[in-house]
Amino acid sequence: MSLSPSDAVESALPHDWRQWVAKNLLQGIPPEELVQVLIQNGFAPELARAEVTLAQNHPYVQGAQSLALKLKKRDWVLQCQTILLEQSPYYGGVERRERLSRDEFYETYYYRNRPVVITGMLDQWPAMSRWTPEYLKAEYGHLEVEVQCGRSKDPNYEINSNQYKKRMPFEEYIDWVESGLETNNYYMTANNSGHNATVLKGLWNDVPVITEYLKDDPANPGFFWYGPKGIITPLHHDLTNNFMAQVKGHKLVRMIPPSRLPEVYNHLHCYSQVDLGNPDYERFPLFAGIRTIDVMLAPGEILFLPVGYWHYVSGVDISITMTYTNFIPFNNFGAIYSTYDYFD
């Protein structure tokens, strides 16, 4: 006896499979293909057809199809932007500009969402010569700082960063970093800034505000990053435009334009599921078509990282970086952001 759609509800196609049917219908997969997949996974043909028919006719799914069409239009716009951007002979490289003027920085890069490396603006920073391990120990080594510690045991260490906060004497942490061990297990990051900006506030005297581009905002003085060779910041995007000002060591920054959003497998807040250091193209096939924009950031250089740009950062050497978000124009894009939950 064949099953009607109403009978199929009682015959219990598992909840996760019903979600799978709905998602694939919304993505435009032909219903008969879904039926065949269900049959191949052990479900009776009558049940498979009844469930797919039920989903097709369900008002919730039909309502979602209207939203799915709107999202397809947005994806088309993003795809057009990607094609246009990648046709440029300059795609894949980032300009390096010596002492870029304020007007040109904002007009050519900030307002147009374009990355750029600025050189020559940190030459007068005392930190460039002063921030040696010996200096940091002598001035601040006795103070208790907060670091990320124990990250290696968790592939989601950045998402779960609050679990890995540890306080310790700064001189002890300096010894860890300067030991030469290549590791991603510990790192002092912006996630520790709430505590460290107060404890290490004297450091900010060595990095005066770059008033050509930034406003002097005591409530937002910037973030101090310090870690060993081998540290990783996994693929994610920020909710603001950012400056990365490199004081010590080198960092490799790998960027992906915001227009590639449909292909980066964003699953929670601002994070990607893809490990850019070792991408799994079988699990994430759309990512195979992405071309990254890579920058090796050297001491004395500033990288402008536009809002929405996906980026993955690795420490090539022991490194110290200051990051800033206190630009002169509007930069509080988090105020218009609401997508924090899991989604596919």
Number of C-alpha atoms within 10 A of each C-alpha: 4 11 16 15 20 11 13 19 15 8 12 12 15 10 9 9 13 15 12 13 23 24 17 14 20 18 13 11 13 10 16 13 11 20 23 14 13 21 16 11 9 9 15 13 16 16 23 24 24 21 29 22 16 19 20 18 12 12 11 11 17 16 10 14 19 11 12 16 14 11 12 12 11 14 16 13 12 18 16 12 15 16 11 11 15 12 9 9 8 10 13 15 13 16 12 15 15 12 14 18 12 12 12 10 20 18 11 13 16 21 11 11 19 18 26 23 23 22 19 13 16 21 13 13 17 14 19 17 13 12 16 12 14 13 12 17 19 11 13 19 19 14 15 19 24 23 26 24 18 17 20 12 8 13 11 13 19 19 14 12 16 12 13 17 18 16 15 13 15 20 21 14 23 18 12 14 21 14 11 12 12 16 17 20 19 24 26 24 21 18 19 22 19 11 15 20 19 10 15 19 12 12 17 16 11 15 19 15 18 14 11 15 17 16 16 14 12 8 7 12 20 20 21 22 20 22 29 27 21 20 23 22 16 23 24 23 24 18 18 21 23 21 25 20 26 23 25 21 19 21 25 17 19 20 22 22 24 18 22 21 17 15 16 24 18 19 15 16 17 17 22 20 18 21 12 17 13 7 14 14 12 9 10 14 13 14 19 13 10 13 15 18 16 17 20 16 21 19 19 19 23 26 23 23 25 24 22 20 24 25 23 20 22 20 25 18 18 21 24 23 21 21 20 20 20 24 22 13 12 9 15 15 13 11 9 8 10 8 10 11 9 10 10 8
